[in-house]
Amino acid sequence: MKTALTVIFFIIAIAIIILVMCQEAKDDGLGSLAGNTSGDTYWSKNKNRSKEGYLSLATGIAVFIFLALALIISSKFLNG
């Protein structure tokens, strides 16, 4: 049981790495220094329905599963 959970744990870890690498950077670069921020645009209002929004949601779910598995694997329940 512990071996299977450990394998799933490593698969989730690799999935988190891939999901984070697929996401775009959140910074505005040097344009943010001069105060040139894009306010409420159509893109910023509907970003959660885009590919980036889904990647962010998938990353959050994967991190939650990763942390839950870490607690389960390290618990005394499995270590006997």
Secondary structure, DSSP 8 states (H G I E B T S, - for coil): -HHHHHHHHHHHHHHHHHHHHHS-----GGGGTTT----S-HHHHTGGGSHHHHHHHHHHHHHHHHHHHHHHHHSHHHH-
